[in-house]
Amino acid sequence: MIASSFLILLLIEAVSASVSCGNHNAESCRLCPHDHGESWCHGECHWVNGDCVLGASLKEEDTDNNLYNSAEPTMSTTSKPPIPTTSNAIMPTTLKPTMPTTSKPTVGCDEPGNTCADCGSERRAESCEVCGNESLLCSGECKWNEGTETCGWKNIYCGIEFEITDGVMKSKDNSWSKKCAPHNTKQCGNHWRPTCADCLFEVTYESDGPVKKKNGDGWCQKTVGFCEWKVFKNTTEDQGECVDIAPLTCKTGAGITKPFCEECEASEDACGSDECVNHAYTSQCIAKLTNKTRPNSLNLKTFKDSNDVQIKNSTWIFQKMTPLALAQSTYFSLSHKHGYGGIQRMPPDTVKGETKDKGRLIFSIWANCGKEYKGKKNSEKPTFCRAEVILNGTDVPRHEFEGEGEGVKLQFDIYDFPAVGQDYHVAIHASDGGINRAFYTGYFYVDGKWKFLGRLKTYSDDFWIQEPGSFLEAWSHLETELSRKASFGPPFMVGEDGNFVQTRKAEFSYDASKSRTWSREHIDAKLDATSNGIILEIGGDAVQTVKNNHEFRLDEVEVPSLYESLKNTIESCVDTRTDKITAVIIESCLDNIPGGWSAEIPAGGETAGDEPERKGHADDGSVDHRFLRELLRPAI
């Protein structure tokens, strides 16, 4: 077992007076590295699990390896005080450790091989508790507790500091599974395993012991270059196995293969195959855009005002989106720190024997529960931090989502939508939801009418719209080589003072890391001279003309009356500070804006659902003001 071997090595080291580290000596193996790491740990010492220890290196035939978890070794006995143990005390990857116990140093603090505490400033003591009674005397391996005004041990294991919450140990940088398990050599995405086949497995601890659970293709990510998902023949995409990644051919006929195209030489003579292409603009060999890859997602971020100051703390954000080229699985989106809203082109539907294009309005929010709850469905997270749908508009269904985070979303499907060359607008309104709560409300302008999609709530220490951005992506492998293109108009925000602020500068960016999934072969961004926006394009025959992280400058324009009318109507008609409003109230308030009620079927095509019941309207379609007066704020 790793734990017992590791413990024996430490006990041997503790009584050793002097050891050979290779080209130098030290009082103990632990002192060999001198902050140089593994390269200074040789001779009588070996580098094991992030530490330099005396004796033979650990063997990899540890039986715990069969659990296929991140296989952190059990913690060794040291002179450090015990860490609180509870029935649910687990390592970050759910492997329960044996917690350390307290013991006296085996030798004096001034003698070689001692196990005393490093108090900092070249001072040592039998334990951190006796280093001193003030923070200046408590550093090194020790940490001052301001609450109890005492000196205690830092929580460090395998050279990594961790924290304890409710008895659960959490690595601050989530790196234990790599640094503390040398036999886990395959990176599967966000976790490591001994083999690619093991990537799919995780271990949870139930009352009767460990339980091994098998997961799907999401636990086998090929972007890191170790493993990839291989679909079984004549099955769906989720039926397959996780296998070692096959090398890529740099140049047809040259006999040179690499895990990534980016590792091939960048030249026409050395890069060019069915998988790799020489990218002239960036002078790199990169993944070729094929039906097996996807074009890189493109982003606009770091929105700045006319004073070159990044825009923060907004209550509203508005943006126009004009599709210029469409393909299945296209997403044009406006995002912020907690979620996003946008327009999607979906795969087509067959309706009464006729194939019809289908689009979707989507509005979503993430749950903000911290790393310890990552991967759990939104409904399985604690109530205080999960995302919630407070209101949904007429015929707008509610959904949970998982994958890239977990949360809730609202979506409204429309046939023959979106249309190339048609302007659409997205508006997101933020309001205070109470202590550590934020409300976000989504509106979409489609065919001359504002559509209320819904109101969402999430956990947050403030309610402002932060980190706004826009993006264009192909979210699946459908029609990957076709052009996807849109003009994104200048975003407008409303600041804390209630005034509109136009974005005058926006940064264009994309992920430039090496990848086998994403291709940068056909991407571009440029100013849209006709609308004072920025055109993003992926796929097709796009040729890159600007560098990654290029900053675009936008001319100053007037605030669209469309945005002013929505803001003024909602803020005068609806008390946005309460959760006691209803969807009917909001939708009825939108009748005050020219163009009609928000739930009316867009002229772009019939909705994918039934025709909505128009509450608050008379039989002839006009507003029933007697009903409306009962709904507006004075009656709340």
C-alpha positions, 0 to 999 in steps of 0.5 A, spaced: 500 500 500 502 507 498 500 509 505 504 504 509 510 504 504 510 512 505 509 512 512 515 507 513 520 511 509 518 517 513 520 514 520 526 511 517 528 519 515 526 522 521 532 518 525 537 519 520 543 523 521 545 525 514 544 523 507 547 523 500 542 527 496 546 526 490 551 531 489 550 534 496 549 532 503 543 534 507 541 533 514 535 529 512 532 527 505 526 532 506 532 538 506 535 536 500 531 540 495 532 547 497 526 549 493 529 546 487 524 540 487 525 533 484 532 535 481 536 535 487 533 529 490 538 523 488 543 519 492 540 515 498 533 519 497 527 518 492 522 523 490 515 520 492 509 524 491 512 531 491 516 529 497 524 527 498 524 521 502 529 516 504 529 509 501 526 506 495 521 509 491 514 507 491 511 501 487 505 502 483 502 495 484 498 499 490 491 495 490 488 502 491 489 503 484 484 498 482 479 503 485 480 508 479 479 514 483 485 519 483 488 515 488 491 520 493 495 516 498 493 515 505 496 521 510 502 519 514 503 520 521 507 526 523 508 530 528 503 535 526 496 535 530 490 531 528 486 534 523 478 534 525 475 527 522 468 526 521 464 520 517 464 525 511 472 527 511 474 526 504 480 528 499 478 532 494 477 526 489 472 522 495 478 518 497 478 518 505 484 519 508 487 516 514 488 523 518 495 524 522 496 523 529 500 528 534 507 525 536 513 528 540 519 530 535 524 524 535 530 528 536 531 535 539 530 541 534 537 543 534 539 536 532 540 533 525 533 529 523 529 533 527 521 533 525 520 540 529 516 546 526 519 551 522 516 557 525 520 562 520 526 567 520 530 560 521 527 559 528 524 552 530 520 549 535 517 542 537 510 544 534 507 551 531 503 552 538 510 554 541 513 558 536 510 564 539 504 568 541 504 573 536 503 573 528 510 575 527 513 569 530 508 564 526 510 563 519 514 558 515 510 551 516 506 555 521 500 560 520 497 565 525 489 564 527 487 571 528 480 569 531 483 564 536 490 568 536 494 562 536 499 559 532 498 552 528 500 548 523 499 550 516 495 545 512 500 542 507 500 535 504 504 533 498 507 540 498 500 543 497 496 547 502 489 545 503 483 547 507 478 544 511 471 545 511 466 541 515 471 536 516 472 535 508 479 536 506 480 541 499 486 542 495 486 549 494 489 548 487 485 541 485 492 538 484 493 533 488 490 527 483 496 529 479 502 530 484 500 525 489 499 519 485 505 518 480 501 512 477 496 516 475 499 518 468 493 519 464 490 526 464 482 525 462 480 532 462 480 535 469 482 529 473 488 523 472 487 516 472 492 510 471 489 508 464 485 511 459 480 506 460 480 508 467 478 515 466 470 513 466 470 511 473 470 515 480 469 512 487 464 514 492 464 512 499 457 510 502 456 507 509 458 500 507 464 502 503 467 504 496 462 504 490 465 504 483 461 508 478 462 509 471 461 515 467 460 517 460 464 520 454 464 527 458 470 524 463 474 522 457 477 529 454 481 529 448 483 536 448 489 535 453 492 530 448 492 523 452 485 520 451 480 520 446 473 517 446 472 512 441 464 511 438 462 504 437 460 502 430 453 503 429 451 506 435 450 513 438 455 518 440 455 516 447 456 509 446 463 508 446 470 507 450 476 511 452 482 509 449 489 512 448 489 518 443 492 516 436 498 521 434 497 526 428 500 526 422 504 532 421 506 532 413 503 526 409 508 522 407 514 525 411 513 519 417 512 524 422 507 524 428 505 528 434 500 528 439 498 535 437 499 539 430 502 545 434 508 540 436 509 540 428 514 544 425 510 550 422 512 550 414 509 548 408 514 543 407 513 540 414 506 541 416 500 539 411 495 533 412 488 530 413 489 533 420 494 538 420 495 545 416 500 550 416 496 557 418 500 563 415 497 568 419 499 565 426 505 562 423 503 555 426 501 548 424 494 547 427 489 542 427 485 542 420 478 544 420 474 538 418 468 534 420 472 531 426 474 538 429 470 544 430 472 551 429 474 555 435 469 559 439 470 567 438 469 572 444 468 579 445 470 582 452 473 587 456 468 592 454 470 599 455 467 606 455 469 613 452 474 614 458 478 607 456 475 605 463 472 598 463 465 598 464 462 595 471 456 594 475 451 595 470 443 594 471 442 593 464 446 590 458 443 590 451 446 588 444 444 587 437 445 581 433 445 580 426 446 573 423 450 573 416 451 566 415 448 560 419 449 553 420 446 548 425 448 548 432 450 555 431 450 560 438 450 568 438 450 570 445 451 575 450 454 573 456 456 576 463 459 573 470 453 569 472 450 567 465 448 568 458 442 570 453 442 569 446 440 566 439 441 559 437 440 555 430 438 548 432 438 542 427 431 542 423 425 539 425 420 534 421 413 537 421 407 534 418 412 531 413 416 537 412 423 539 414 423 546 417 429 550 420 428 551 427 431 556 432 431 558 439 431 563 444 435 561 450 437 565 457 440 561 463 444 562 469 449 558 473 449 556 480 454 558 484 456 553 490 463 553 490 468 547 487 466 542 493 459 541 489 462 542 482 459 536 478 452 535 482 446 537 478 443 544 480 437 540 484 442 536 488 446 542 490 444 546 497 438 550 497 442 557 498 446 557 492 443 553 487 440 557 481 432 558 480 427 560 475 423 565 479 418 566 473 418 564 466 414 567 460 408 564 456 410 558 453 417 558 455 419 551 458 424 551 464 430 546 464 436 544 468 443 544 465 450 541 466 456 540 463 460 546 462 457 548 469 450 547 472 444 551 473 437 553 470 435 555 463 429 558 459 428 556 452 423 558 446 423 555 440 421 558 433 421 555 426 424 558 420 428 562 425 433 566 425 433 569 419 440 572 415 440 579 415 435 580 420 436 584 426 435 581 433 436 584 440 438 581 447 437 585 454 438 582 460 436 586 467 439 585 473 436 587 480 437 586 487 434 579 490 436 580 497 442 578 501 447 574 497 441 573 491 441 576 485 435 577 480 436 576 472 431 578 467 431 576 460 428 580 454 429 578 446 427 583 441 424 579 435 420 581 429 418 588 432 416 585 439 420 584 446 419 577 448 419 576 456 423 569 457 423 569 464 427 571 471 432 567 474 435 567 481 442 565 483 447 566 489 451 572 489 455 577 493 452 583 489 447 583 483 450 587 478 452 585 471 459 584 471 464 581 466 460 582 460 462 579 453 459 576 447 461 570 443 460 566 437 460 558 437 459 552 434 457 547 440 457 540 436 460 537 430 454 538 425 456 542 419 462 544 422 466 546 416 460 551 414 460 559 415 457 562 421 457 569 421 454 575 425 455 582 426 455 584 434 452 591 435 456 596 440 453 593 447 450 598 451 450 598 459 446 602 464 450 604 470 449 605 477 447 612 476 441 609 471 445 612 465 446 609 459 453 607 457 456 605 450 461 600 449 467 604 445 472 599 445 472 591 445 477 586 445 477 580 440 479 573 443 480 566 442 483 560 446 490 559 442 492 553 446 494 547 442 488 542 441 485 536 437 478 538 438 478 546 436 481 548 429 483 556 428 484 555 421 478 559 419 476 564 424 476 572 423 473 578 426 473 585 423 469 592 424 462 592 421 462 599 417 455 599 416 452 598 423 458 600 427 459 593 430 464 587 430 463 581 425 465 575 428 466 569 423 468 562 424 468 556 418 467 557 411 472 561 407 474 565 413 481 568 413 484 571 419 486 578 419 487 581 426 491 578 432 488 574 438 487 580 443 486 585 438 482 591 441 476 594 436 474 601 437 467 603 436 464 610 434 460 613 438 452 613 437 446 615 440 442 610 445 437 606 441 430 608 443 428 601 443 433 600 449 430 606 452 423 604 452 424 597 454 428 600 460 423 606 462 417 601 461 419 596 466 422 600 471 416 604 471 411 599 471 414 593 475 417 593 482 424 589 480 426 589 487 421 584 489 420 577 487 412 577 488 411 580 481 408 575 476 410 573 468 403 576 467 405 583 470 411 583 466 408 581 459 402 586 460 407 592 462 410 590 455 404 592 452 406 599 453 411 599 448 409 600 441 409 593 437 404 589 441 405 584 447 411 580 448 408 573 447 405 574 440 408 569 435 414 572 431 412 573 424 419 569 422 415 563 423 410 559 428 413 557 434 414 550 436 409 550 441 402 552 441 399 559 441 399 562 448 393 564 451 393 572 451 391 574 459 390 581 460 387 582 453 380 583 450 377 578 445 379 583 440 386 582 442 386 589 445 389 591 452 383 589 457 385 595 462 381 593 467 385 587 468 391 590 467 390 595 473 389 589 478 396 587 476 401 593 476 405 596 481 400 600 485 396 594 486 401 590 489 
